Each structure stands twice: as structure tokens, then as C-alpha cells.
């Protein structure tokens, strides 16, 4: 791994990108409440419409990603949008939301979906393809993204207290660095130009067509995967959207709460980075299906405990469970897709089967959760969420596909990676 130049190049790319991503998204819910002045129901509307806007870009980016292979065009567009984060949030998005919740939410959903939600997913799928082509573990590169997120969140609460808009301008700055890295980076050959041999697993013998969606719709494995995403994964962002609001409310002042959440999120993501490095070995050993089930149970425990404790220390401790949960889920999803679906539509499976489905579920669940927060409080809402996650995790025991070949696949992947690295 140390001699794999592509690993280090895209590890750096991940670090810079997630630094900017965290600067915007880690305190986005608090910004909506404290800087824009939205209540819980209004924030639920914003999150729901953001999810709906994201759906279109998941479909579009999934198609484009598989169509263009490893060309830079899509990443260049996304980075261009990231450059606009500072002026857009301060001079367009915030004022629109303040004057008209619906106009602001719709305008924001287009930009947020194209830039952050779908844009981030497209980047992850792009680098995962490169990891297969250049034989390095995606999770070990993605670890640097978690480190970037953690470093940013360590300062996010402090910069927010100084000026709520500064974090968005930080994203503009990191996008400038990403543009330089992308311009200077030599990518592997485009998928259709690769030679037989080491790159065989990354080849796309036929271009992606819309008829492939029909084939997926006829595949029972696809619908089992979708059921898991709707029942489990879609609640990850729904829970996270307003958790900073709940956590900061447990302190005497909002400023103290914002600062303490920044510290908590930083510790959690640093731990997540370590787990991201270790997760691939675990998933190779137990298999993607068991990894998804383990992630679901960890999520259930985390949400359930956060609903029965009420002190900032206890509530904060539940957040740390996510440090192990998210790496297990993310790596399991990529390996599950790799094992059970045609790899020439891997971006479509990731952005549509996972991201699109999750966003669709989130668009339904976000306003429900927002209203429940206002009517019955955070604790009781978390108990309801925990029961929902547990139900669908148990269903997934019987519906997700898994077999003895999963462990063998992990062994073969490691062996092929070592061979390519030596070359």
C-alpha cells in the first residue's frame, strides 16, 4: 500500500474534500435554526425537499458515472459547484429561506443535491472504481476522508460562533485545492481503454443503457437490498440532521452547545477514521451480508440508547457508536454491490440502489421526524426510530443474499491486490 501512488493521491483528495464537506454539513441543522430562524417542522421541510432534489441528481450522476468511466468531467463540475458554496449560502440560500421557506428550500435542494449529496456520492463511487483498478482497499483511502471531516468539525463550532457563514467560505477554499489536485492528477486509463489483466475487473465491456434498470428491477436481490436501505440506512441522515440541535440544547447556552458538539463530532470522526482502516479486513472475513446486519444492529443500539438517556455525557457517548457503525455499513455496501451485481453498473447501483433509495426514504421520514421532534420530543422520537431500524434489520436476515463464497472473495481480492502492487 505504501508504494501505491494512486492510494496516496486519492487519500489526499478524500481528506481535502471531506474537510470542506464537514465545514458545511456538520452544523447545517444548527445554521438553519440559529442563523436562519427555522423551527423543527420547517427544518424537516427543508431536509425533505433537499432529499427530493437529490433524487434527480442521483439518477443523473449514476448514469453519467458509468457512461464516462474514469474521465474527469463530472468531478470537475462538482468541484466547480463547491467553489460557489460561500457566496451561495450567505447571499442566496440564507436570504431565500428567511423570506420564503418553500422558494428557499426548492432553490437549495437543487444546489445541495448537485453539490453535496449526489456530488459526494459520485466522488466516492469514482474513487472506489479506481481502487479496484489500482488494487488498493477503498476503505483505507476513505479513512483520510474521515480524518478530514474530524479536523474540520474540531473547529466548526468555534468558527460558527464567530460567524455562521464562515464555514461555507472554508468549503470554497478547500474546493480550490481540489481543483488544483484534479488538474495535476494523472488518472488511470479510462475504463474502455484498459488492457486485459490487472484492470480486467474494472472494464466495462458494454456501455450502460437504461435497459439495465429494467434488469435490476427484475432481480430479487436488488429489491432485498433496497428494502434494507429504506428500512435502515435512510434513517442515518434523518437521525443526524437534528442531533446537533438536541445535543446543543442540553447545555446552558447555544454557544457552549455548538462548541461541545464540534468537539464531540471531531472525536467521533477520528475514531471513525481508525475503524474505516480496519473495516475492510473485518468485512472480508465475515462477508458483506453479515456486515450490513452488524451495522443495522449497531444503529439500533445507538438510537435506542440516545432515547433513554438525557445527560450530555450519556447522549454524547451514544454518538461514538457511529464511529464503528458507519465504516462497517459503507464498506459492506460497496462489497455487497461488487459481489451480487454487474460491476459495469456499479455507480448506478451505488447512486441509485443506495443513495437514491436512501434519499427517497429520507424525503418521507424527515418531515415526520421533524413533526415528532416538535410534538413528542427528541427522546420519544428516537425510540420510535430505533424500533423501525430493528424491524428492518431482522427482515434483512432473511432477505439479503450471503453465502460461503463471501469469505473466499475477500481472500482472493487481497491476493490479487498484493500481486498488482508488487508489479
C-alpha positions as CSV (number, residue, x, y, z in Angstrom):
1,X,0.0,0.0,0.0
2,X,2.9,2.4,0.8
3,X,4.2,2.1,-2.8
4,X,0.8,2.6,-4.4
5,X,0.8,6.2,-5.7
6,X,-2.9,6.2,-6.6
7,X,-3.7,5.3,-3.0
8,X,-1.9,8.3,-1.6
9,X,-3.2,10.7,-4.3
10,X,-6.8,9.8,-3.7
11,X,-6.4,9.6,0.1
12,X,-5.3,13.3,0.0
13,X,-8.2,14.1,-2.3
14,X,-10.6,12.5,0.2
15,X,-9.0,14.5,3.1
16,X,-9.4,17.8,1.4
17,X,-12.9,17.1,0.1
18,X,-14.3,15.9,3.4
19,X,-12.7,18.9,5.2
20,X,-14.8,21.2,3.1
21,X,-17.9,18.9,3.2
22,X,-17.8,18.8,7.0
23,X,-17.4,22.6,7.2
24,X,-20.8,22.9,5.5
25,X,-22.8,19.9,6.7
26,X,-21.7,19.2,10.3
27,X,-23.6,22.2,11.7
28,X,-26.1,22.7,8.8
29,X,-29.1,21.9,11.1
30,X,-27.9,24.4,13.7
31,X,-27.3,27.0,11.0
32,X,-30.9,26.6,9.8
33,X,-32.2,27.1,13.3
34,X,-29.9,29.8,14.8
35,X,-28.8,31.8,11.7
36,X,-31.9,31.5,9.5
37,X,-34.5,31.1,12.3
38,X,-36.4,27.9,11.3
39,X,-38.3,25.7,13.7
40,X,-38.2,21.9,13.8
41,X,-41.1,21.5,11.3
42,X,-39.6,24.0,8.9
43,X,-36.2,22.3,9.1
44,X,-37.9,19.0,8.4
45,X,-39.4,20.6,5.2
46,X,-36.0,21.8,4.1
47,X,-34.4,18.4,4.7
48,X,-37.3,16.6,2.9
49,X,-37.2,18.9,-0.2
50,X,-33.4,18.5,-0.2
51,X,-33.8,14.8,-0.4
52,X,-36.3,15.1,-3.2
53,X,-33.9,17.3,-5.2
54,X,-31.1,14.9,-4.6
55,X,-33.1,12.0,-6.1
56,X,-32.8,13.5,-9.6
57,X,-29.1,14.0,-9.3
58,X,-28.5,10.5,-8.0
59,X,-30.1,9.2,-11.2
60,X,-28.3,11.6,-13.4
61,X,-24.9,11.1,-11.8
62,X,-25.3,7.4,-11.7
63,X,-25.9,7.2,-15.4
64,X,-23.1,9.7,-16.2
65,X,-20.5,8.0,-13.9
66,X,-21.0,4.6,-15.6
67,X,-21.2,6.2,-19.1
68,X,-17.9,8.2,-18.9
69,X,-15.9,5.8,-16.8
70,X,-12.8,7.4,-15.2
71,X,-12.8,10.7,-17.1
72,X,-12.6,13.9,-15.0
73,X,-15.6,15.8,-16.4
74,X,-18.1,15.0,-13.7
75,X,-15.7,15.7,-10.9
76,X,-14.7,19.0,-12.4
77,X,-18.4,20.1,-12.5
78,X,-18.9,19.1,-8.8
79,X,-15.7,20.9,-7.7
80,X,-16.9,24.0,-9.6
81,X,-20.2,23.9,-7.6
82,X,-18.2,23.5,-4.4
83,X,-16.4,26.7,-5.2
84,X,-19.7,28.6,-5.0
85,X,-20.5,27.4,-1.5
86,X,-19.5,30.6,0.3
87,X,-21.4,33.1,-1.8
88,X,-24.4,30.9,-2.4
89,X,-25.1,30.1,1.3
90,X,-24.5,33.7,2.5
91,X,-26.1,35.7,-0.3
92,X,-28.7,33.4,-1.9
93,X,-29.8,30.4,0.2
94,X,-30.0,32.0,3.6
95,X,-32.0,35.1,2.5
96,X,-34.3,33.0,0.4
97,X,-35.1,30.7,3.3
98,X,-35.7,33.6,5.6
99,X,-38.1,35.3,3.2
100,X,-39.9,32.2,1.8
101,X,-39.4,28.7,3.2
102,X,-40.7,27.0,0.1
103,X,-38.8,29.0,-2.5
104,X,-35.6,28.8,-0.5
105,X,-36.0,25.1,0.1
106,X,-36.5,24.4,-3.6
107,X,-33.6,26.5,-4.7
108,X,-31.4,25.0,-2.0
109,X,-32.4,21.4,-3.0
110,X,-31.0,21.9,-6.5
111,X,-27.7,23.2,-5.3
112,X,-27.4,20.9,-2.3
113,X,-28.3,17.8,-4.2
114,X,-25.9,18.5,-7.1
115,X,-23.0,19.7,-5.0
116,X,-23.1,17.8,-1.7
117,X,-25.5,14.8,-1.5
118,X,-25.1,13.4,-5.0
119,X,-21.8,15.1,-5.7
120,X,-20.2,13.4,-2.7
121,X,-21.7,10.0,-3.7
122,X,-20.4,10.4,-7.2
123,X,-16.9,11.1,-5.9
124,X,-17.0,8.1,-3.6
125,X,-18.1,5.8,-6.5
126,X,-15.4,7.3,-8.8
127,X,-12.6,6.6,-6.3
128,X,-14.0,3.1,-5.5
129,X,-13.6,2.3,-9.2
130,X,-10.0,3.5,-9.1
131,X,-9.4,1.4,-6.0
132,X,-10.4,-1.8,-8.0
133,X,-8.3,-0.7,-11.0
134,X,-5.2,0.1,-8.9
135,X,-5.7,-2.6,-6.3
136,X,-6.0,-0.8,-3.0
137,X,-8.7,-1.1,-0.4
138,X,-11.2,1.7,-0.8
139,X,-11.8,1.8,3.0
140,X,-8.2,2.6,3.7
141,X,-8.3,5.6,1.4
142,X,-11.7,6.7,2.7
143,X,-10.2,6.8,6.2
144,X,-8.5,10.0,5.2
145,X,-11.9,11.5,4.4
146,X,-13.0,10.7,7.9
147,X,-9.8,12.4,9.2
148,X,-10.6,15.5,7.1
149,X,-14.1,15.6,8.5
150,X,-12.8,15.2,12.0
151,X,-10.3,18.0,11.7
152,X,-12.9,20.4,10.3
153,X,-15.5,19.6,12.9
154,X,-13.0,20.3,15.7
155,X,-13.1,23.9,14.6
156,X,-16.5,24.1,13.1
157,X,-18.4,25.0,16.3
158,X,-15.9,27.8,17.1
159,X,-15.9,29.3,13.7
160,X,-19.8,29.1,13.7
161,X,-19.9,31.1,16.9
162,X,-17.7,33.8,15.4
163,X,-19.7,34.0,12.1
164,X,-22.3,31.4,11.0
165,X,-21.3,31.9,7.3
166,X,-17.5,31.3,7.7
167,X,-17.8,27.5,7.4
168,X,-19.3,27.9,3.9
169,X,-16.4,30.0,2.8
170,X,-14.0,27.4,4.1
171,X,-15.6,25.0,1.7
172,X,-14.9,27.4,-1.1
173,X,-11.3,27.4,-0.1
174,X,-11.0,23.6,0.0
175,X,-12.7,23.4,-3.4
176,X,-9.8,25.5,-4.8
177,X,-7.3,22.9,-3.5
178,X,-9.4,20.1,-5.0
179,X,-9.4,21.8,-8.4
180,X,-5.6,22.0,-8.3
181,X,-5.3,18.3,-7.2
182,X,-7.7,17.2,-10.0
183,X,-5.8,19.3,-12.6
184,X,-2.5,17.8,-11.5
185,X,-3.6,14.2,-11.1
186,X,-3.0,11.6,-13.7
187,X,-5.9,9.3,-13.6
188,X,-5.8,5.6,-14.7
189,X,-6.8,4.9,-18.2
190,X,-10.4,5.3,-19.0
191,X,-12.3,2.0,-18.3
192,X,-12.9,1.3,-22.0
193,X,-9.1,1.9,-22.7
194,X,-7.8,-0.6,-20.1
195,X,-5.9,-3.7,-21.1
196,X,-6.7,-7.2,-20.1
197,X,-5.1,-8.4,-17.0
198,X,-4.8,-6.3,-13.8
199,X,-7.6,-4.0,-14.9
200,X,-10.0,-6.7,-16.1
201,X,-12.2,-6.3,-13.1
202,X,-12.7,-2.6,-13.8
203,X,-13.5,-3.0,-17.5
204,X,-16.9,-2.1,-18.8
205,X,-17.5,-4.3,-21.9
206,X,-20.7,-2.6,-22.8
207,X,-21.9,1.0,-22.1
208,X,-24.6,1.4,-19.5
209,X,-28.1,1.7,-21.0
210,X,-31.4,2.4,-19.5
211,X,-32.4,-1.2,-20.2
212,X,-30.1,-2.2,-17.3
213,X,-32.6,-0.6,-14.9
214,X,-35.2,-3.0,-16.2
215,X,-32.9,-5.9,-15.5
216,X,-32.2,-4.6,-12.0
217,X,-36.0,-4.2,-11.4
218,X,-36.4,-7.9,-12.2
219,X,-33.6,-9.0,-9.8
220,X,-34.9,-10.1,-6.3
221,X,-31.5,-9.3,-4.9
222,X,-31.9,-5.7,-5.9
223,X,-35.3,-5.3,-4.1
224,X,-33.9,-7.0,-1.0
225,X,-31.0,-4.5,-1.0
226,X,-33.5,-1.6,-1.5
227,X,-35.6,-2.8,1.5
228,X,-32.5,-2.8,3.7
229,X,-31.7,0.8,2.6
230,X,-35.2,2.1,3.1
231,X,-35.6,0.3,6.5
232,X,-32.1,1.0,7.9
233,X,-29.8,3.3,6.0
234,X,-32.3,6.1,5.2
235,X,-32.6,6.8,8.9
236,X,-28.9,7.6,9.3
237,X,-29.2,11.1,7.8
238,X,-32.6,11.6,9.3
239,X,-31.2,11.0,12.8
240,X,-28.1,13.0,12.1
241,X,-29.9,16.1,10.7
242,X,-31.2,17.4,14.0
243,X,-29.0,15.5,16.5
244,X,-26.7,18.6,16.8
245,X,-29.7,20.6,17.8
246,X,-30.7,18.2,20.5
247,X,-27.2,17.8,21.8
248,X,-26.5,21.5,22.0
249,X,-29.9,22.1,23.8
250,X,-28.6,20.1,26.7
251,X,-26.1,22.9,27.6
252,X,-26.8,26.2,29.3
253,X,-26.1,28.3,26.2
254,X,-26.3,27.6,22.5
255,X,-22.7,28.8,22.1
256,X,-21.4,26.3,24.5
257,X,-23.5,23.5,22.9
258,X,-22.2,24.3,19.5
259,X,-18.6,24.3,20.6
260,X,-19.1,21.0,22.5
261,X,-20.8,19.3,19.6
262,X,-17.9,20.3,17.4
263,X,-15.5,18.6,19.8
264,X,-17.8,15.5,20.1
265,X,-18.2,15.2,16.4
266,X,-14.4,15.5,15.9
267,X,-13.7,12.7,18.4
268,X,-16.3,10.5,16.8
269,X,-14.9,11.0,13.3
270,X,-11.3,10.5,14.4
271,X,-12.4,7.1,15.8
272,X,-14.4,6.5,12.6
273,X,-11.2,7.0,10.6
274,X,-9.4,4.3,12.6
275,X,-12.4,2.0,12.1
276,X,-12.5,2.8,8.4
277,X,-9.0,1.5,8.1
278,X,-9.8,-1.7,9.9
279,X,-13.3,-2.4,8.5
280,X,-12.3,-3.9,5.1
281,X,-10.4,-6.8,6.9
282,X,-13.5,-7.4,9.1
283,X,-15.9,-7.4,6.2
284,X,-13.6,-9.6,4.1
285,X,-13.8,-12.1,7.0
286,X,-17.5,-12.1,7.9
287,X,-18.9,-11.2,4.5
288,X,-20.9,-8.2,3.3
289,X,-24.3,-9.5,4.4
290,X,-23.2,-10.0,8.0
291,X,-21.5,-6.6,7.8
292,X,-24.8,-5.0,6.8
293,X,-26.7,-6.8,9.6
294,X,-24.0,-5.8,12.1
295,X,-24.3,-2.2,11.0
296,X,-28.1,-2.3,11.4
297,X,-27.8,-3.7,15.0
298,X,-25.2,-1.1,15.9
299,X,-27.5,1.7,14.6
300,X,-30.5,0.3,16.6
301,X,-28.4,0.3,19.8
302,X,-27.1,3.8,19.2
303,X,-30.6,5.3,18.6
304,X,-32.3,3.4,21.3
305,X,-29.8,4.4,24.0
306,X,-29.9,8.0,22.9
307,X,-33.7,7.9,23.5
308,X,-33.4,6.6,27.1
309,X,-30.6,8.8,28.4
310,X,-30.8,12.6,28.9
311,X,-27.5,13.9,30.1
312,X,-25.0,15.5,27.6
313,X,-22.3,13.0,28.6
314,X,-24.5,10.0,28.1
315,X,-26.1,11.3,24.9
316,X,-22.6,12.2,23.5
317,X,-21.4,8.7,24.3
318,X,-24.0,7.2,22.0
319,X,-22.7,9.3,19.2
320,X,-19.4,7.4,19.4
321,X,-21.0,4.1,18.5
322,X,-21.4,5.6,15.0
323,X,-17.6,5.6,14.7
324,X,-17.7,1.8,14.2
325,X,-21.2,1.6,12.6
326,X,-20.7,3.8,9.6
327,X,-17.4,2.2,8.3
328,X,-19.0,-1.2,8.6
329,X,-22.1,-0.2,6.7
330,X,-20.2,1.7,3.9
331,X,-17.6,-1.0,3.2
332,X,-20.3,-3.7,3.4
333,X,-22.4,-1.8,0.8
334,X,-19.6,-1.5,-1.7
335,X,-18.6,-5.1,-1.2
336,X,-22.2,-6.3,-1.4
337,X,-22.7,-4.5,-4.7
338,X,-19.4,-5.9,-6.0
339,X,-20.4,-9.4,-5.2
340,X,-24.1,-9.5,-6.2
341,X,-24.4,-7.1,-9.1
342,X,-22.8,-6.4,-12.5
343,X,-19.8,-4.2,-11.9
344,X,-20.2,-2.2,-15.1
345,X,-23.3,-0.6,-13.4
346,X,-21.6,-0.2,-10.0
347,X,-22.1,3.6,-9.9
348,X,-25.7,3.2,-10.8
349,X,-26.1,0.6,-8.0
350,X,-24.4,2.9,-5.5
351,X,-26.1,6.1,-6.5
352,X,-29.5,4.7,-7.4
353,X,-29.8,1.5,-5.3
354,X,-28.2,3.0,-2.2
355,X,-28.1,6.8,-2.4
356,X,-31.3,7.4,-4.4
357,X,-33.3,4.9,-2.3
358,X,-31.9,6.4,0.9
359,X,-32.8,9.9,-0.2
360,X,-36.3,8.9,-1.2
361,X,-36.8,7.3,2.2
362,X,-35.3,10.4,3.8
363,X,-37.7,12.7,2.0
364,X,-40.6,10.8,3.6
365,X,-39.1,10.3,7.0
366,X,-37.6,13.8,7.5
367,X,-40.9,15.8,7.9
368,X,-42.3,13.0,10.0
369,X,-39.3,13.1,12.3
370,X,-39.4,16.9,12.4
371,X,-43.0,17.0,13.5
372,X,-42.4,14.3,16.1
373,X,-39.5,16.3,17.5
374,X,-41.8,19.3,18.0
375,X,-44.7,17.2,19.3
376,X,-43.3,14.4,21.5
377,X,-39.6,15.5,21.9
378,X,-36.3,14.0,20.8
379,X,-36.2,11.1,23.3
380,X,-39.5,9.5,22.3
381,X,-38.8,10.1,18.6
382,X,-35.5,8.2,18.9
383,X,-37.3,5.3,20.5
384,X,-39.7,5.2,17.5
385,X,-36.7,5.3,15.1
386,X,-34.9,2.5,17.0
387,X,-37.9,0.2,16.6
388,X,-38.1,0.9,12.9
389,X,-34.4,0.1,12.4
390,X,-34.7,-3.1,14.4
391,X,-37.7,-4.4,12.4
392,X,-36.0,-4.0,9.1
393,X,-32.7,-5.3,10.3
394,X,-34.4,-8.5,11.3
395,X,-36.2,-8.7,8.0
396,X,-32.8,-8.4,6.2
397,X,-31.6,-11.5,8.0
398,X,-33.9,-13.5,5.7
399,X,-33.9,-11.3,2.5
400,X,-30.3,-10.2,1.9
401,X,-28.1,-12.6,0.0
402,X,-25.0,-14.2,1.5
403,X,-23.0,-17.4,1.1
404,X,-19.8,-19.1,2.0
405,X,-18.1,-17.6,-1.1
406,X,-18.0,-14.2,0.6
407,X,-15.0,-15.0,2.7
408,X,-13.3,-16.6,-0.2
409,X,-13.8,-13.5,-2.3
410,X,-12.1,-11.4,0.4
411,X,-9.1,-13.7,0.3
412,X,-8.9,-13.6,-3.5
413,X,-9.2,-9.8,-3.5
414,X,-6.3,-9.5,-1.1
415,X,-4.2,-11.9,-3.1
416,X,-4.8,-10.0,-6.4
417,X,-4.1,-6.7,-4.7
418,X,-0.7,-7.9,-3.5
419,X,0.1,-9.2,-6.9
420,X,-0.7,-5.9,-8.7
421,X,1.1,-3.9,-6.0
422,X,4.3,-6.0,-6.5
423,X,4.2,-5.3,-10.2
